Amino acid sequence: MARKHLLEGLMGAPKADPPAPPVQDRPRYAKGAIGAISRSVADLQSRALLEIDPQLIDAGGMQDRLESDDAEDAALLASIAEYGQQVPVLVRPHPEQEGRYQIVYGRRRVLALRDLNRPVKALLRQLDDRDLLIAQGQENTARRDLSFIEKANFARQMEEAGYDRKIIGDTLSMDKTLISRLISVAERVAPEVIQAIGAAPSVGRDRWLALAEAMELGEHEPGEVIAMVNLSGATGSDARFEAALSYAKGISTRRKQAERPAPQRIESVNGVALAEASRSGGRLIIRMERRLDRGFEDWLLTQLPDLHRKWSEGE
């Protein structure tokens, strides 16, 4: 069963504004006995396993997964239906709506439990936006790697939200060099094209760059590529990527051919065709007519050094 409609409200819409950079620190408590009690209560809450209505759990962090796997989702739902929820999810109190929560990680488990109309076993943590994103990214790294473009898209969202690259690197467990490479690709491919294609798990950096270059060379509008991806009928994200790349490359190649200057005809003083000259890849190609006097080609080759000398000296 397709589950994309269930992601609304939990995964967030693709074009939703990303959370603002963290402006609040961890909760501050009063000093003295009251402060100690408050800290103890907060600590106990963070260790306790709660049961929460799944309808009270909203999206948190940023969009990491570009698509769901129907087979994996169905298997998870069947497992929870038979054996119950074995691993708790992590949530934080909703920063704006009292009595509600935001998911940190465990989205698929929450969706399955929502389908089954069962409460969610959850750990509650007091996390600011920065810590939420780091926990979300590290959980993904530990459980199932994001694809290249999912990491790139996630990193781009974080940078646009104002996070520096050190924090982005901590979130994805990568150094700054790799983060720069991710963001450089995500900035060259329109977000809506990435969304239309999906995770494309077998496609790496070089091929995403090839798509970006083909789109730039062909001067493609994102909507044009998205329309062709949809018309291709490709069902998997890898196949959708291939459809987009094939279309973008085909148009850019035809455009390059159209912009290539026509061959130049070279004639003798009597109007007889001598050769045809064309330019390709920065090279000049001269094709001689076969009916020329025998030996002219060899004579021309021997004259090239002297011709070049005269040209260099301005004769």
Secondary structure per residue as TSV (DSSP state, phi and psi in degrees):
chain	resnum	aa	ss	phi	psi
A	1	M	-	360.0	131.5
A	2	A	-	-67.5	140.6
A	3	R	-	-120.3	8.6
A	4	K	G	-61.5	-33.6
A	5	H	G	-67.0	-23.0
A	6	L	G	-79.0	-14.0
A	7	L	G	-76.5	-16.3
A	8	E	T	-62.3	131.6
A	9	G	T	87.1	-14.9
A	10	L	T	-116.7	-45.6
A	11	M	T	-89.3	-24.3
A	12	G	-	88.4	151.3
A	13	A	-	-71.7	146.7
A	14	P	T	-57.4	-33.9
A	15	K	T	-100.2	13.1
A	16	A	S	-64.1	147.1
A	17	D	-	-65.0	135.1
A	18	P	-	-70.3	157.3
A	19	P	-	-62.8	147.6
A	20	A	-	-68.9	158.6
A	21	P	-	-57.3	150.5
A	22	P	-	-61.0	128.0
A	23	V	-	-117.5	-4.2
A	24	Q	-	-120.1	142.8
A	25	D	-	-90.6	-175.4
A	26	R	S	-61.2	156.7
A	27	P	-	-55.2	136.8
A	28	R	-	-99.9	139.3
A	29	Y	-	-118.6	154.5
A	30	A	-	-67.3	157.3
A	31	K	S	-79.8	166.5
A	32	G	H	82.9	-159.5
A	33	A	H	-63.3	-41.6
A	34	I	H	-64.5	-40.8
A	35	G	H	-63.4	-39.6
A	36	A	H	-64.5	-40.2
A	37	I	H	-65.1	-42.8
A	38	S	H	-60.7	-42.9
A	39	R	H	-65.6	-37.8
A	40	S	H	-65.3	-42.1
A	41	V	H	-63.8	-44.3
A	42	A	H	-62.8	-38.0
A	43	D	H	-67.2	-41.0
A	44	L	H	-64.8	-39.7
A	45	Q	H	-62.2	-38.4
A	46	S	H	-70.3	-21.9
A	47	R	H	-94.4	-17.7
A	48	A	S	-77.5	148.2
A	49	L	E	-98.1	115.4
A	50	L	E	-100.3	158.6
A	51	E	E	-113.6	119.9
A	52	I	E	-123.7	139.3
A	53	D	-	-61.4	124.6
A	54	P	G	-60.7	-21.9
A	55	Q	G	-71.5	-12.1
A	56	L	G	-95.3	2.4
A	57	I	E	-105.7	122.5
A	58	D	E	-109.3	175.8
A	59	A	-	-63.6	151.7
A	60	G	-	-145.1	155.2
A	61	G	S	72.1	-142.8
A	62	M	-	-125.2	164.1
A	63	Q	-	-69.3	121.5
A	64	D	-	-106.9	-51.3
A	65	R	-	-80.2	134.4
A	66	L	S	-88.6	-17.2
A	67	E	S	-159.4	161.1
A	68	S	-	-103.5	158.7
A	69	D	-	-105.2	108.8
A	70	D	H	-58.5	-40.1
A	71	A	H	-65.9	-44.5
A	72	E	H	-66.0	-40.4
A	73	D	H	-63.1	-41.8
A	74	A	H	-65.2	-39.7
A	75	A	H	-65.9	-40.4
A	76	L	H	-65.0	-43.4
A	77	L	H	-62.0	-42.9
A	78	A	H	-63.8	-39.4
A	79	S	H	-65.5	-44.5
A	80	I	H	-67.6	-36.9
A	81	A	H	-61.5	-37.2
A	82	E	H	-87.1	-42.3
A	83	Y	H	-110.6	-7.0
A	84	G	-	85.4	173.2
A	85	Q	-	-79.4	113.4
A	86	Q	-	-88.7	-29.6
A	87	V	S	-119.7	124.5
A	88	P	-	-71.5	158.4
A	89	V	E	-94.5	172.1
A	90	L	E	-117.2	129.5
A	91	V	E	-130.5	166.7
A	92	R	E	-131.0	158.0
A	93	P	E	-61.1	139.4
A	94	H	-	-63.0	127.3
A	95	P	S	-69.5	-14.4
A	96	E	S	-122.6	-18.3
A	97	Q	S	-126.1	109.2
A	98	E	T	-63.8	137.8
A	99	G	T	88.7	-4.3
A	100	R	-	-114.3	169.3
A	101	Y	E	-133.5	159.4
A	102	Q	E	-117.5	137.1
A	103	I	E	-74.8	136.3
A	104	V	E	-98.0	-53.9
A	105	Y	E	-151.5	156.3
A	106	G	-	107.6	27.2
A	107	R	H	-57.9	-43.6
A	108	R	H	-66.1	-36.3
A	109	R	H	-66.2	-39.8
A	110	V	H	-63.6	-41.9
A	111	L	H	-61.7	-43.3
A	112	A	H	-63.8	-43.6
A	113	L	H	-69.0	-30.6
A	114	R	H	-65.8	-41.6
A	115	D	H	-61.4	-39.6
A	116	L	H	-83.9	-4.7
A	117	N	T	57.4	44.9
A	118	R	-	-118.7	151.6
A	119	P	-	-67.3	154.3
A	120	V	E	-98.1	126.4
A	121	K	E	-78.9	122.0
A	122	A	E	-141.2	147.7
A	123	L	E	-95.1	136.4
A	124	L	E	-105.0	127.5
A	125	R	-	-129.0	143.7
A	126	Q	-	-87.1	101.0
A	127	L	-	-124.3	137.7
A	128	D	-	-81.9	177.2
A	129	D	H	-60.4	-39.7
A	130	R	H	-62.8	-48.9
A	131	D	H	-66.2	-33.7
A	132	L	H	-60.7	-47.1
A	133	L	H	-65.7	-40.2
A	134	I	H	-63.3	-44.5
A	135	A	H	-63.1	-41.1
A	136	Q	H	-62.4	-47.6
A	137	G	H	-65.6	-42.5
A	138	Q	H	-69.5	-33.0
A	139	E	H	-64.9	-41.8
A	140	N	H	-63.5	-40.6
A	141	T	H	-64.1	-38.9
A	142	A	H	-74.1	-35.6
A	143	R	H	-93.6	-52.7
A	144	R	S	-154.3	119.7
A	145	D	-	-60.8	138.9
A	146	L	-	-71.2	154.9
A	147	S	-	-71.6	169.9
A	148	F	H	-56.8	-48.6
A	149	I	H	-72.8	-26.9
A	150	E	H	-66.9	-42.2
A	151	K	H	-63.4	-44.1
A	152	A	H	-62.5	-43.0
A	153	N	H	-66.2	-40.3
A	154	F	H	-64.1	-45.1
A	155	A	H	-63.1	-40.3
A	156	R	H	-63.4	-42.6
A	157	Q	H	-60.2	-42.5
A	158	M	H	-64.7	-42.9
A	159	E	H	-65.4	-40.6
A	160	E	H	-64.6	-26.3
A	161	A	T	-82.4	-3.9
A	162	G	T	103.1	5.8
A	163	Y	-	-81.3	140.6
A	164	D	-	-78.6	168.3
A	165	R	H	-71.9	-21.2
A	166	K	H	-66.5	-44.3
A	167	I	H	-66.0	-40.3
A	168	I	H	-61.2	-42.3
A	169	G	H	-63.4	-40.6
A	170	D	H	-62.8	-38.0
A	171	T	H	-65.7	-41.9
A	172	L	H	-99.8	4.9
A	173	S	T	56.3	48.7
A	174	M	-	-134.6	157.0
A	175	D	-	-82.9	171.8
A	176	K	H	-63.8	-32.9
A	177	T	H	-62.4	-46.4
A	178	L	H	-66.2	-38.2
A	179	I	H	-61.9	-41.1
A	180	S	H	-61.6	-39.7
A	181	R	H	-66.2	-40.4
A	182	L	H	-60.5	-50.8
A	183	I	H	-66.2	-36.3
A	184	S	H	-61.7	-33.9
A	185	V	H	-75.5	-46.6
A	186	A	H	-61.4	-29.9
A	187	E	T	-74.1	-20.2
A	188	R	T	-94.8	-14.3
A	189	V	S	-112.8	125.1
A	190	A	-	-57.7	137.4
A	191	P	H	-53.9	-36.7
A	192	E	H	-68.8	-29.5
A	193	V	H	-70.1	-41.5
A	194	I	H	-60.0	-44.7
A	195	Q	H	-62.3	-40.7
A	196	A	H	-67.2	-35.0
A	197	I	H	-79.4	-48.3
A	198	G	-	100.5	-163.9
A	199	A	-	-65.7	-34.7
A	200	A	-	43.4	64.9
A	201	P	T	-61.0	-24.2
A	202	S	T	-92.2	1.1
A	203	V	-	-102.2	124.7
A	204	G	-	-101.3	-168.4
A	205	R	H	-59.4	-46.5
A	206	D	H	-60.2	-40.4
A	207	R	H	-76.3	-32.9
A	208	W	H	-65.5	-37.6
A	209	L	H	-64.0	-38.2
A	210	A	H	-61.6	-39.9
A	211	L	H	-64.7	-44.5
A	212	A	H	-59.8	-44.4
A	213	E	H	-66.2	-40.1
A	214	A	H	-65.6	-38.5
A	215	M	H	-67.6	-39.6
A	216	E	H	-68.0	-43.6
A	217	L	H	-65.5	-39.7
A	218	G	T	-84.4	-2.3
A	219	E	T	54.0	46.1
A	220	H	-	-79.2	140.6
A	221	E	-	-84.4	143.9
A	222	P	H	-52.8	-42.7
A	223	G	H	-61.3	-31.9
A	224	E	H	-65.5	-45.7
A	225	V	H	-68.3	-41.4
A	226	I	H	-61.3	-42.0
A	227	A	H	-60.8	-41.6
A	228	M	H	-69.1	-36.0
A	229	V	H	-62.1	-44.4
A	230	N	H	-65.8	-38.2
A	231	L	H	-71.1	-22.5
A	232	S	H	-66.6	-24.7
A	233	G	T	76.2	6.9
A	234	A	-	-65.2	133.9
A	235	T	-	-95.6	-35.8
A	236	G	S	-92.0	155.3
A	237	S	H	-66.8	-34.2
A	238	D	H	-61.5	-42.7
A	239	A	H	-67.6	-36.3
A	240	R	H	-65.3	-37.6
A	241	F	H	-62.1	-45.7
A	242	E	H	-59.7	-39.0
A	243	A	H	-64.5	-42.6
A	244	A	H	-64.9	-44.3
A	245	L	H	-66.0	-42.9
A	246	S	H	-61.3	-44.1
A	247	Y	H	-65.1	-48.3
A	248	A	H	-62.5	-41.7
A	249	K	H	-67.4	-39.8
A	250	G	H	-62.0	-44.2
A	251	I	H	-67.7	-42.8
A	252	S	H	-66.3	-35.6
A	253	T	H	-66.0	-44.1
A	254	R	H	-64.7	-35.3
A	255	R	H	-68.6	-39.0
A	256	K	H	-63.3	-41.4
A	257	Q	H	-65.6	-37.5
A	258	A	H	-67.5	-31.9
A	259	E	H	-83.9	-11.9
A	260	R	S	-69.8	130.0
A	261	P	-	-64.0	147.4
A	262	A	-	-68.7	150.3
A	263	P	-	-57.2	145.7
A	264	Q	E	-96.7	127.1
A	265	R	E	-85.6	130.7
A	266	I	E	-111.4	126.6
A	267	E	E	-120.9	156.8
A	268	S	-	-77.3	175.2
A	269	V	T	-63.6	-19.3
A	270	N	T	-93.3	4.1
A	271	G	S	83.8	11.8
A	272	V	-	-86.2	135.0
A	273	A	E	-64.7	125.4
A	274	L	E	-102.1	-43.7
A	275	A	E	-163.4	173.4
A	276	E	E	-129.8	127.4
A	277	A	E	-113.2	136.0
A	278	S	E	-140.9	156.4
A	279	R	E	-113.6	137.6
A	280	S	E	-152.4	122.6
A	281	G	T	58.8	34.7
A	282	G	T	81.8	4.9
A	283	R	E	-111.9	149.3
A	284	L	E	-101.4	124.3
A	285	I	E	-114.9	123.2
A	286	I	E	-113.5	123.1
A	287	R	E	-109.5	116.4
A	288	M	E	-82.5	148.1
A	289	E	-	-73.2	137.2
A	290	R	T	-67.5	-27.5
A	291	R	T	-82.4	5.1
A	292	L	S	-65.6	159.7
A	293	D	-	-55.7	134.6
A	294	R	T	-59.3	135.3
A	295	G	T	97.1	-11.0
A	296	F	H	-64.4	-39.4
A	297	E	H	-61.0	-44.4
A	298	D	H	-64.6	-41.2
A	299	W	H	-62.0	-40.5
A	300	L	H	-63.2	-41.4
A	301	L	H	-61.6	-39.9
A	302	T	H	-70.6	-23.4
A	303	Q	H	-86.2	-13.7
A	304	L	H	-58.4	-45.5
A	305	P	H	-58.2	-41.9
A	306	D	H	-69.6	-37.3
A	307	L	H	-63.1	-40.9
A	308	H	H	-65.6	-38.8
A	309	R	H	-62.0	-46.3
A	310	K	H	-62.4	-39.3
A	311	W	H	-65.2	-42.1
A	312	S	H	-64.6	-34.6
A	313	E	H	-86.5	-2.5
A	314	G	T	77.4	21.9
A	315	E	-	-74.5	360.0
